[in-house]
Amino acid sequence: MPADYRAAWRQIVAHLFPYGSFTGRNLTPIADAALGLLEEAAAAGQRIDEVLGDDIAGFSTAVVGGAGARDRRDRWREQLNRNVARELARLGD
């Protein structure tokens, strides 16, 4: 891939990382599809801004499910809240 595509790919990966599970398996199909898009666009001679626009972070957010997609912090917060609620319920008995 051309240098500008490689740079964009690194940015996409960095923006996707917070949405990954512990193993990152949930991002594998998303990353694979994004990489395929970049490969096809590069082969067709398109400029990177024609493919992704000016907002790579926005593109990355869109491919993981749009604004409001749960990231790692959200999942940890939910788990912590469940654990605290369970302990409080146990202490209340």
C-alpha positions in Angstrom: 0.0 0.0 0.0 1.1 3.6 -0.6 2.6 5.5 2.4 -0.5 7.6 2.9 -2.7 4.5 3.1 -0.3 2.9 5.6 -0.5 6.0 7.7 -4.3 6.0 7.6 -4.3 2.3 8.5 -2.2 3.0 11.6 -4.6 5.7 12.6 -7.6 3.5 12.1 -6.1 0.7 14.2 -5.3 3.3 17.0 -8.9 4.5 16.9 -10.4 1.0 16.9 -8.2 -0.3 19.8 -10.4 1.1 22.6 -13.4 -0.8 21.2 -11.7 -4.1 21.3 -12.3 -6.9 23.8 -9.5 -8.3 25.9 -8.3 -10.5 23.0 -9.4 -8.1 20.2 -11.3 -10.8 18.4 -14.4 -8.7 18.1 -12.4 -6.3 16.0 -10.9 -8.8 13.6 -13.8 -8.8 11.1 -14.1 -5.0 11.3 -10.3 -4.5 10.8 -10.3 -7.0 8.0 -13.1 -5.2 6.1 -11.5 -1.8 6.6 -8.1 -3.2 5.3 -9.9 -4.7 2.3 -11.5 -1.4 1.5 -8.1 0.3 1.7 -6.5 -2.3 -0.5 -9.2 -2.1 -3.2 -9.1 1.7 -3.1 -5.3 1.8 -3.4 -5.4 -0.7 -6.3 -8.0 1.5 -8.0 -5.7 4.6 -7.6 -8.1 6.5 -5.4 -6.7 9.1 -3.0 -7.0 8.2 0.7 -9.2 11.3 1.4 -11.6 10.1 -1.3 -12.0 6.8 0.5 -12.1 7.9 4.2 -12.8 11.6 4.1 -11.0 14.0 6.4 -12.1 12.4 9.6 -10.4 9.1 10.2 -11.6 9.0 13.8 -15.1 9.4 12.6 -14.7 6.7 10.1 -13.3 4.4 12.7 -16.2 5.2 15.1 -18.7 4.5 12.3 -17.3 1.1 11.5 -17.5 -0.1 15.1 -21.1 0.9 15.4 -21.3 4.7 15.4 -21.4 7.2 18.2 -22.4 5.5 21.5 -20.6 2.2 20.7 -19.4 0.6 23.9 -15.7 0.8 24.5 -13.5 -1.0 27.0 -14.1 1.6 29.7 -17.9 1.2 29.3 -17.7 -2.6 29.7 -15.5 -2.3 32.8 -17.8 0.3 34.3 -20.8 -2.0 33.8 -18.9 -5.0 35.3 -17.9 -2.9 38.3 -21.4 -1.7 38.8 -22.8 -5.3 38.6 -20.2 -6.5 41.2 -20.9 -3.6 43.6 -24.7 -4.2 43.3 -24.2 -7.9 43.9 -22.1 -7.3 47.0 -24.5 -4.7 48.4 -27.4 -7.1 47.9 -25.5 -9.8 49.7 -24.7 -7.4 52.6 -28.4 -6.4 52.8 -29.6 -9.9 53.4 
